[in-house]
Amino acid sequence: MRLVTTLFLLISSPSLGAEPPAPIIDVHLHTKPPGEFLPFSPKPSECALPERLPAVDPSQPKVLPAYMKTKEPYCERVLPPAESEEELIARTVERLERYNIFAVSTGSAETLATWAERAPGRIIPAGGPEDPTAPDEQALRQRVDGGALEVFAEISTQYMGIAPDDPVLERFWAIAEALDRPVGIHLGPSAAGIPSLGFPTYRARISNPLALEEVLMRHPHLRVYAMHAGWPMESEMIHMLYSYPQLYVDIAVLNWHLPRAEFHRYLERLVGAGFSDRILFGSDQMIWPDAIDVAIESIESAPFLSDAQKRDIFYNNAARFLRLSQEEIARHHGN
Ligand SMILES: [Zn+2]
């Protein structure tokens, strides 16, 4: 009888007694509902691991949604979109649970509350001032004190043509330092051809990691991670990591939107220069949840990484950078 009961339990509860997989921290997850992300239906698929990038004709500027609607498929690995908010949440949360992911998640207060309900304990709320050039310190302080805002991200001033060391951002940096909140700032690629796709103020040169230098010198208590690791400016990024030990990078989007050989080459350069303990895993999932699978595979399949380096990139570096408590780390490990 006991054997039968045990067998029954084993069959009916496959997770019973199973260890959760080793945890992952995704420092770059978006929760914006698909209807706001792209205001038309059906939503387009996205491409992972392309062999070449699609052509954009700058003499025929288009806005990004119109371009996304018409662009030709250009790769083998196609990521199906989530059409609705419900589908986005369901498919993303399924992955958070399957891979045991805890995610620094950007979105509106309402959206983040919904996600936190659907994935209890897995959502680390992120956001920032609506306009980083005119931050409302009081409002930010209230959200931080209330636990509704743990990370300032994604600071996307690159799209506005504003470099990190532009004086118009100085107040924001001072507030982030005073509130002791980490900042994730977009420094790197967007969609290929983005200046001709409705973002005429986006500039490649503003992804230069050297533009963080004066900010870090002026604010020695500031914790910053360069989202997208300044790709492809590896020499500048390495010099900054070397000079400023408080600086981290995330490898979101690089790990699924670039050709994999290029991602591995870039990652190997950063790791080979000695910075495997300053690289954070991120997905930059937008409305294509399968991107998370590809992003994880891109780390797992890197032949130059040791198992210990993979654990650092997937979890340990972010736990240190975010200053998680021993209790939180134990909970993430299922203890
Ligand atoms: Zn992003």
Boltz pocket constraint, residues with backbone or C-beta under 6 A from the ligand:
constraints:
  - pocket:
      binder: B
      contacts: [[A, 28], [A, 30], [A, 154], [A, 284]]
      max_distance: 6.0
